[in-house]
Amino acid sequence: MIKSPMKLAMLTAFLAAPIILFPPHTVLAAGGGGGGGGGAGGGDFYGSSYSTPAPAYPQQKDRKTTHRVKKPIKQSGFDDPAFRDGYRAAYATIYERNDYAAAIDQLHALSRDDHPNVANLIGYSYRKLGDYKQSQVWYERALKADPNHVLTWNYYGLWQIEQGNRDQAQYHLQRIAEICGTDCEEYRTLAAALEKPPGTNLVY
């Protein structure tokens, strides 16, 4: 028989200890898994996914580097519905209607000539119109805005082939390989064009 309240309290605590030390297991809900659905667009419409990445906002602690991220912020025009819709219309004018002169006007109307996607498509349109000088100006402008804009390296490489500059086109092919490897579409199409005999009419 327990003779003191103190011993009774100790016994109660001892008997309760296993409950505290070994609580019942809690069943955790399984995570939702890797839901996928990639972003809309991609491919040529939004330009290369290998272009200069957007700035990593959480890493902007160092105020000295903020000016360096200005250009990618400026280039993220697809967040603006008016810009996106205007670009989509120009894209359709080029690739669905092959009306390159009208597309150039549509692209200039976006007031974003220094956006690499815009400059690249202006260069492409001039190339399709046979104005190789203007085309070159715009390809250079696109690469100045984004030196890793892989679609521009591709289109400009095709420009080089049509001008007979196969060595330069080979350099463009090498740059594409450095940016996205040899399995990306931009590499494959330029490599295929380089394999064709000189003077072959390119459909790209």
Backbone as CSV, one residue per row, in Angstrom:
resi,resn,N_x,N_y,N_z,CA_x,CA_y,CA_z,C_x,C_y,C_z
1,MET,0.836,-1.195,0.000,0.000,0.000,0.000,0.873,1.249,0.000
2,ILE,0.471,2.245,-0.782,1.283,3.451,-0.902,0.935,4.373,0.242
3,LYS,1.988,4.752,1.024,1.738,5.455,2.264,1.892,6.953,2.146
4,SER,2.441,7.481,1.099,2.603,8.941,1.078,2.145,9.497,-0.263
5,PRO,1.598,10.706,-0.244,1.159,11.338,-1.509,2.307,11.482,-2.495
6,MET,3.549,11.682,-1.973,4.693,11.856,-2.864,4.952,10.592,-3.652
7,LYS,4.913,9.432,-3.000,5.133,8.168,-3.708,4.021,7.930,-4.731
8,LEU,2.799,8.320,-4.374,1.684,8.164,-5.299,1.901,8.987,-6.568
9,ALA,2.398,10.205,-6.397,2.663,11.076,-7.543,3.758,10.495,-8.425
10,MET,4.803,9.901,-7.787,5.917,9.323,-8.545,5.443,8.110,-9.338
11,LEU,4.599,7.314,-8.728,4.102,6.126,-9.410,3.236,6.517,-10.609
12,THR,2.393,7.511,-10.405,1.542,7.983,-11.503,2.386,8.487,-12.671
13,ALA,3.457,9.261,-12.344,4.346,9.791,-13.384,5.044,8.673,-14.117
14,PHE,5.459,7.622,-13.367,6.165,6.498,-13.980,5.256,5.735,-14.943
15,LEU,4.006,5.538,-14.523,3.073,4.805,-15.370,2.692,5.603,-16.622
16,ALA,2.719,6.913,-16.532,2.362,7.765,-17.683,3.508,7.906,-18.665
17,ALA,4.744,7.608,-18.222,5.928,7.836,-19.057,5.868,7.128,-20.399
18,PRO,5.482,5.867,-20.480,5.458,5.210,-21.797,4.547,5.907,-22.786
19,ILE,3.464,6.499,-22.320,2.552,7.212,-23.225,3.250,8.428,-23.801
20,ILE,4.023,9.112,-22.980,4.724,10.319,-23.442,5.867,9.946,-24.371
21,LEU,6.612,8.897,-23.978,7.790,8.531,-24.766,7.426,7.873,-26.089
22,PHE,6.282,7.189,-26.132,5.932,6.457,-27.350,4.529,6.851,-27.809
23,PRO,4.413,8.070,-28.378,3.090,8.509,-28.824,2.637,7.685,-30.026
24,PRO,1.355,7.611,-30.266,0.876,6.861,-31.431,1.399,7.487,-32.712
25,HIS,1.669,6.663,-33.746,2.191,7.167,-35.026,1.140,8.010,-35.729
26,THR,1.625,9.071,-36.329,0.728,9.940,-37.088,0.864,9.599,-38.560
27,VAL,-0.218,9.437,-39.259,-0.174,9.134,-40.689,-0.078,10.445,-41.448
28,LEU,0.987,10.556,-42.246,1.194,11.775,-43.018,0.615,11.596,-44.408
29,ALA,-0.042,12.617,-44.882,-0.592,12.541,-46.239,0.543,12.575,-47.242
30,ALA,0.422,11.771,-48.270,1.466,11.751,-49.302,1.380,13.020,-50.116
31,GLY,2.553,13.460,-50.621,2.586,14.676,-51.433,1.879,14.488,-52.756
32,GLY,1.596,15.625,-53.396,0.812,15.584,-54.621,1.555,15.090,-55.823
33,GLY,2.865,14.909,-55.726,3.578,14.388,-56.879,3.918,15.461,-57.863
34,GLY,4.576,15.115,-58.908,5.135,16.098,-59.802,4.241,16.490,-60.894
35,GLY,3.228,17.163,-60.632,2.257,17.614,-61.614,2.646,18.294,-62.806
36,GLY,3.269,18.364,-63.430,3.677,18.697,-64.665,3.197,19.699,-65.526
37,GLY,2.359,19.697,-66.226,1.898,20.577,-67.243,2.803,21.729,-67.532
38,GLY,3.718,21.604,-68.439,4.661,22.676,-68.739,3.978,23.945,-69.138
39,GLY,4.765,25.010,-69.180,4.211,26.305,-69.511,3.700,26.375,-70.934
40,ALA,2.863,27.353,-71.177,2.328,27.512,-72.521,3.404,27.971,-73.464
41,GLY,3.222,27.709,-74.702,4.129,28.240,-75.714,5.413,27.479,-75.777
42,GLY,6.523,28.176,-75.628,7.819,27.550,-75.805,8.156,27.554,-77.277
43,GLY,9.192,26.843,-77.653,9.591,26.788,-79.051,9.881,28.162,-79.589
44,ASP,9.588,28.368,-80.851,9.933,29.628,-81.493,9.082,30.794,-81.012
45,PHE,7.820,30.522,-80.605,6.930,31.641,-80.284,7.495,32.507,-79.176
46,TYR,7.910,31.900,-78.093,8.445,32.679,-76.984,9.945,32.820,-77.083
47,GLY,10.534,32.290,-78.109,11.976,32.386,-78.224,12.626,31.244,-77.484
48,SER,13.904,31.233,-77.533,14.634,30.122,-76.978,14.541,30.054,-75.472
49,SER,14.413,28.858,-74.944,14.462,28.691,-73.500,15.885,28.766,-72.981
50,TYR,16.840,28.906,-73.893,18.239,28.987,-73.486,18.724,30.429,-73.434
51,SER,17.825,31.380,-73.652,18.267,32.770,-73.633,18.637,33.187,-72.207
52,THR,19.184,34.374,-72.072,19.646,34.831,-70.775,18.556,34.687,-69.737
53,PRO,18.837,33.984,-68.634,17.783,33.745,-67.647,17.355,35.016,-66.943
54,ALA,16.135,34.991,-66.457,15.640,36.122,-65.672,16.421,36.188,-64.363
55,PRO,16.507,37.360,-63.756,17.286,37.485,-62.533,16.704,36.669,-61.394
56,ALA,17.574,36.199,-60.515,17.122,35.455,-59.335,16.825,36.469,-58.240
57,TYR,15.579,36.837,-58.104,15.214,37.932,-57.207,15.663,37.733,-55.767
58,PRO,15.568,36.511,-55.170,15.997,36.377,-53.773,17.471,36.667,-53.571
59,GLN,18.283,36.613,-54.625,19.712,36.831,-54.466,20.104,38.285,-54.645
60,GLN,19.148,39.166,-54.704,19.480,40.559,-54.942,19.804,41.308,-53.654
61,LYS,20.429,40.602,-52.710,20.793,41.277,-51.471,21.856,42.326,-51.736
62,ASP,22.758,42.008,-52.630,23.836,42.934,-52.938,23.319,43.998,-53.893
63,ARG,23.126,45.179,-53.385,22.530,46.252,-54.178,23.416,46.631,-55.360
64,LYS,24.737,46.340,-55.255,25.625,46.725,-56.341,25.292,45.991,-57.633
65,THR,24.708,44.808,-57.533,24.457,44.009,-58.730,23.072,44.265,-59.330
66,THR,22.278,45.150,-58.696,20.910,45.327,-59.199,20.900,45.865,-60.621
67,HIS,21.829,46.744,-60.972,21.830,47.310,-62.320,22.114,46.250,-63.374
68,ARG,22.750,45.158,-62.989,23.077,44.119,-63.963,21.859,43.318,-64.379
69,VAL,20.820,43.302,-63.565,19.635,42.530,-63.912,18.607,43.379,-64.658
70,LYS,18.954,44.618,-64.965,18.007,45.503,-65.614,17.580,44.976,-66.982
71,LYS,18.541,44.479,-67.771,18.223,44.038,-69.117,17.259,42.860,-69.138
72,PRO,17.518,41.763,-68.365,16.547,40.672,-68.385,15.152,41.089,-67.945
73,ILE,15.046,42.023,-66.987,13.725,42.492,-66.579,13.047,43.179,-67.754
74,LYS,13.824,43.989,-68.487,13.281,44.692,-69.631,12.813,43.722,-70.707
75,GLN,13.490,42.563,-70.805,13.191,41.618,-71.859,11.997,40.730,-71.533
76,SER,11.473,40.787,-70.328,10.397,39.869,-69.953,9.046,40.425,-70.383
77,GLY,8.945,40.856,-71.629,7.732,41.498,-72.112,6.538,40.585,-72.226
78,PHE,6.743,39.252,-72.207,5.621,38.343,-72.359,4.700,38.359,-71.151
79,ASP,5.135,39.014,-70.062,4.254,39.200,-68.918,3.193,40.261,-69.204
80,ASP,3.444,41.075,-70.221,2.523,42.152,-70.587,1.557,41.621,-71.653
81,PRO,0.275,41.518,-71.343,-0.677,40.933,-72.315,-0.687,41.649,-73.664
82,ALA,-0.558,42.983,-73.661,-0.589,43.728,-74.927,0.619,43.351,-75.790
83,PHE,1.784,43.261,-75.145,2.992,42.874,-75.885,2.861,41.437,-76.402
84,ARG,2.397,40.551,-75.540,2.275,39.135,-75.920,1.315,38.964,-77.099
85,ASP,0.177,39.660,-77.052,-0.802,39.533,-78.131,-0.269,40.120,-79.436
86,GLY,0.430,41.256,-79.334,1.011,41.870,-80.531,2.086,41.000,-81.151
87,TYR,2.889,40.399,-80.279,3.944,39.505,-80.762,3.335,38.262,-81.402
88,ARG,2.299,37.739,-80.787,1.616,36.553,-81.332,1.066,36.854,-82.730
89,ALA,0.480,38.050,-82.894,-0.082,38.432,-84.195,1.024,38.530,-85.246
90,ALA,2.160,39.141,-84.876,3.277,39.255,-85.817,3.842,37.883,-86.160
91,TYR,3.907,37.023,-85.167,4.406,35.663,-85.365,3.538,34.924,-86.386
92,ALA,2.213,35.063,-86.247,1.295,34.426,-87.191,1.436,35.029,-88.584
93,THR,1.659,36.327,-88.655,1.841,36.987,-89.946,3.059,36.420,-90.674
94,ILE,4.103,36.112,-89.918,5.325,35.559,-90.513,5.135,34.098,-90.902
95,TYR,4.771,33.270,-89.946,4.845,31.825,-90.146,3.579,31.213,-90.756
96,GLU,2.457,31.910,-90.654,1.231,31.374,-91.240,0.889,32.045,-92.561
97,ARG,1.154,33.360,-92.661,0.786,34.084,-93.880,1.992,34.463,-94.737
98,ASN,3.181,34.318,-94.185,4.416,34.662,-94.920,4.395,36.105,-95.449
99,ASP,3.753,36.994,-94.708,3.697,38.414,-95.079,4.752,39.148,-94.250
100,TYR,5.982,39.098,-94.729,7.118,39.563,-93.936,7.138,41.084,-93.776
101,ALA,6.740,41.814,-94.806,6.734,43.279,-94.712,5.727,43.732,-93.652
102,ALA,4.544,43.123,-93.660,3.520,43.476,-92.663,4.001,43.101,-91.267
103,ALA,4.693,41.972,-91.155,5.189,41.534,-89.850,6.217,42.514,-89.286
104,ILE,7.063,43.044,-90.143,8.062,44.025,-89.682,7.350,45.234,-89.077
105,ASP,6.302,45.703,-89.747,5.533,46.839,-89.209,4.901,46.477,-87.871
106,GLN,4.351,45.283,-87.774,3.723,44.843,-86.520,4.751,44.758,-85.392
107,LEU,5.928,44.265,-85.714,6.970,44.118,-84.691,7.476,45.486,-84.225
108,HIS,7.652,46.412,-85.169,8.073,47.772,-84.774,7.005,48.445,-83.911
109,ALA,5.746,48.135,-84.191,4.645,48.762,-83.439,4.648,48.343,-81.971
110,LEU,5.357,47.266,-81.638,5.435,46.831,-80.242,6.330,47.754,-79.405
111,SER,7.120,48.590,-80.091,8.051,49.514,-79.414,9.021,48.767,-78.497
112,ARG,9.427,47.592,-78.906,10.377,46.794,-78.130,11.457,46.234,-79.063
113,ASP,11.996,47.103,-79.903,12.957,46.644,-80.913,14.196,45.987,-80.315
114,ASP,14.515,46.303,-79.063,15.705,45.720,-78.442,15.416,44.406,-77.721
115,HIS,14.175,43.995,-77.709,13.860,42.662,-77.179,14.439,41.640,-78.161
116,PRO,15.223,40.658,-77.695,15.890,39.750,-78.635,14.929,38.971,-79.529
117,ASN,13.770,38.590,-78.999,12.802,37.857,-79.831,12.276,38.738,-80.961
118,VAL,12.012,39.998,-80.631,11.495,40.942,-81.631,12.565,41.222,-82.681
119,ALA,13.771,41.565,-82.234,14.850,41.874,-83.181,15.155,40.673,-84.074
120,ASN,15.115,39.480,-83.503,15.388,38.275,-84.286,14.349,38.074,-85.388
121,LEU,13.067,38.275,-85.047,12.032,38.086,-86.059,12.057,39.180,-87.121
122,ILE,12.469,40.373,-86.738,12.640,41.421,-87.754,13.767,41.009,-88.705
123,GLY,14.871,40.511,-88.131,15.968,40.035,-88.970,15.539,38.902,-89.875
124,TYR,14.763,37.982,-89.344,14.267,36.852,-90.133,13.398,37.359,-91.286
125,SER,12.523,38.314,-90.987,11.613,38.840,-92.010,12.393,39.538,-93.124
126,TYR,13.389,40.331,-92.748,14.212,40.992,-93.776,14.964,39.955,-94.615
127,ARG,15.428,38.901,-93.963,16.131,37.848,-94.712,15.186,37.195,-95.722
128,LYS,13.950,36.931,-95.319,12.989,36.331,-96.226,12.605,37.271,-97.364
129,LEU,12.728,38.571,-97.115,12.464,39.558,-98.175,13.678,39.762,-99.078
130,GLY,14.808,39.122,-98.705,16.023,39.240,-99.522,16.892,40.430,-99.172
131,ASP,16.544,41.156,-98.092,17.351,42.307,-97.680,18.353,41.823,-96.620
132,TYR,19.481,41.310,-97.095,20.444,40.678,-96.198,21.177,41.692,-95.316
133,LYS,21.329,42.910,-95.794,22.016,43.918,-94.968,21.176,44.272,-93.746
134,GLN,19.906,44.555,-93.986,19.028,44.877,-92.849,18.850,43.663,-91.928
135,SER,18.781,42.501,-92.533,18.650,41.290,-91.747,19.827,41.139,-90.789
136,GLN,21.018,41.373,-91.297,22.222,41.259,-90.461,22.193,42.259,-89.310
137,VAL,21.771,43.475,-89.605,21.689,44.509,-88.568,20.814,44.025,-87.409
138,TRP,19.681,43.416,-87.742,18.736,43.012,-86.702,19.181,41.759,-85.971
139,TYR,19.838,40.850,-86.667,20.386,39.680,-85.966,21.457,40.119,-84.965
140,GLU,22.299,41.055,-85.393,23.339,41.567,-84.487,22.703,42.264,-83.291
141,ARG,21.630,42.949,-83.542,20.940,43.663,-82.455,20.352,42.673,-81.454
142,ALA,19.792,41.586,-81.967,19.236,40.561,-81.076,20.327,39.940,-80.216
143,LEU,21.481,39.662,-80.809,22.574,39.042,-80.053,23.222,40.023,-79.087
144,LYS,23.147,41.295,-79.399,23.648,42.300,-78.450,22.741,42.326,-77.219
145,ALA,21.439,42.180,-77.441,20.486,42.167,-76.327,20.628,40.891,-75.509
146,ASP,20.895,39.775,-76.185,21.037,38.492,-75.483,22.032,37.614,-76.241
147,PRO,23.295,37.590,-75.805,24.324,36.809,-76.516,24.050,35.314,-76.543
148,ASN,23.143,34.826,-75.720,22.813,33.399,-75.701,21.462,33.095,-76.344
149,HIS,20.974,34.011,-77.160,19.673,33.795,-77.793,19.851,32.777,-78.923
150,VAL,19.610,31.533,-78.593,20.000,30.427,-79.467,19.269,30.446,-80.805
151,LEU,18.013,30.904,-80.826,17.285,30.947,-82.088,17.904,31.962,-83.049
152,THR,18.438,33.053,-82.505,19.123,34.019,-83.365,20.398,33.412,-83.945
153,TRP,21.161,32.688,-83.120,22.354,32.016,-83.648,21.966,31.065,-84.769
154,ASN,20.825,30.413,-84.635,20.342,29.502,-85.673,19.984,30.258,-86.949
155,TYR,19.136,31.275,-86.833,18.692,32.022,-88.012,19.857,32.762,-88.670
156,TYR,20.709,33.320,-87.838,21.867,34.044,-88.376,22.828,33.061,-89.058
157,GLY,22.912,31.835,-88.530,23.725,30.807,-89.186,23.177,30.461,-90.559
158,LEU,21.862,30.393,-90.694,21.243,30.155,-91.999,21.523,31.324,-92.945
159,TRP,21.486,32.524,-92.391,21.858,33.727,-93.156,23.277,33.570,-93.697
160,GLN,24.201,33.106,-92.839,25.596,32.934,-93.249,25.711,31.916,-94.391
161,ILE,24.951,30.827,-94.289,24.990,29.814,-95.353,24.505,30.416,-96.667
162,GLU,23.408,31.161,-96.614,22.858,31.762,-97.840,23.810,32.787,-98.440
163,GLN,24.657,33.359,-97.605,25.651,34.326,-98.091,26.948,33.632,-98.521
164,GLY,26.997,32.324,-98.371,28.198,31.582,-98.760,29.269,31.546,-97.682
165,ASN,28.939,31.990,-96.484,29.915,32.036,-95.383,29.800,30.768,-94.535
166,ARG,30.213,29.667,-95.091,30.013,28.393,-94.402,30.877,28.271,-93.147
167,ASP,32.057,28.872,-93.169,32.902,28.841,-91.969,32.236,29.589,-90.821
168,GLN,31.627,30.721,-91.149,30.919,31.487,-90.126,29.703,30.705,-89.618
169,ALA,29.022,30.037,-90.532,27.872,29.226,-90.121,28.319,28.105,-89.187
170,GLN,29.498,27.556,-89.450,30.035,26.505,-88.585,30.312,27.061,-87.191
171,TYR,30.791,28.306,-87.146,31.008,28.961,-85.857,29.680,29.123,-85.109
172,HIS,28.646,29.511,-85.837,27.321,29.651,-85.218,26.845,28.308,-84.673
173,LEU,27.113,27.255,-85.422,26.729,25.920,-84.973,27.448,25.563,-83.669
174,GLN,28.711,25.926,-83.598,29.490,25.677,-82.374,28.917,26.455,-81.192
175,ARG,28.531,27.709,-81.445,27.933,28.517,-80.364,26.627,27.890,-79.872
176,ILE,25.831,27.381,-80.809,24.574,26.731,-80.423,24.861,25.516,-79.551
177,ALA,25.871,24.734,-79.945,26.235,23.545,-79.162,26.642,23.934,-77.746
178,GLU,27.343,25.059,-77.606,27.768,25.519,-76.279,26.572,25.935,-75.427
179,ILE,25.529,26.440,-76.084,24.373,26.950,-75.343,23.383,25.834,-75.001
180,CYS,23.057,24.999,-75.979,21.988,24.008,-75.727,22.371,22.588,-76.116
181,GLY,23.615,22.350,-76.485,24.025,20.996,-76.833,23.716,20.666,-78.288
182,THR,23.945,19.415,-78.656,23.779,19.012,-80.050,22.443,18.320,-80.316
183,ASP,21.594,18.203,-79.303,20.293,17.560,-79.497,19.158,18.553,-79.671
184,CYS,19.427,19.834,-79.441,18.341,20.809,-79.554,18.018,21.061,-81.030
185,GLU,16.796,21.504,-81.258,16.315,21.702,-82.630,17.158,22.726,-83.384
186,GLU,17.589,23.772,-82.680,18.381,24.813,-83.337,19.693,24.247,-83.883
187,TYR,20.295,23.352,-83.132,21.539,22.721,-83.608,21.243,21.812,-84.799
188,ARG,20.215,20.993,-84.660,19.926,19.998,-85.705,19.585,20.655,-87.039
189,THR,18.779,21.719,-87.025,18.382,22.338,-88.293,19.553,23.044,-88.963
190,LEU,20.403,23.704,-88.171,21.555,24.371,-88.774,22.564,23.338,-89.288
191,ALA,22.765,22.265,-88.534,23.681,21.203,-88.979,23.174,20.581,-90.285
192,ALA,21.853,20.367,-90.371,21.273,19.795,-91.592,21.457,20.740,-92.774
193,ALA,21.304,22.029,-92.525,21.482,23.009,-93.601,22.932,23.035,-94.080
194,LEU,23.861,22.877,-93.149,25.279,22.865,-93.521,25.648,21.627,-94.333
195,GLU,24.904,20.559,-94.173,25.187,19.332,-94.916,24.704,19.404,-96.362
196,LYS,23.826,20.345,-96.656,23.319,20.474,-98.025,24.402,21.082,-98.919
197,PRO,24.399,20.755,-100.202,25.391,21.331,-101.121,25.277,22.851,-101.178
198,PRO,26.396,23.551,-101.339,26.337,25.010,-101.460,25.385,25.429,-102.575
199,GLY,24.635,26.478,-102.311,23.691,26.985,-103.304,22.296,26.392,-103.182
200,THR,22.140,25.413,-102.279,20.807,24.829,-102.071,19.862,25.864,-101.471
201,ASN,18.662,25.912,-101.980,17.673,26.861,-101.451,17.176,26.357,-100.102
202,LEU,17.345,27.158,-99.063,16.933,26.756,-97.716,15.476,27.154,-97.470
203,VAL,14.744,26.260,-96.847,13.331,26.551,-96.587,13.130,27.184,-95.226
204,TYR,14.158,27.221,-94.399,13.988,27.731,-93.037,13.851,29.235,-93.030
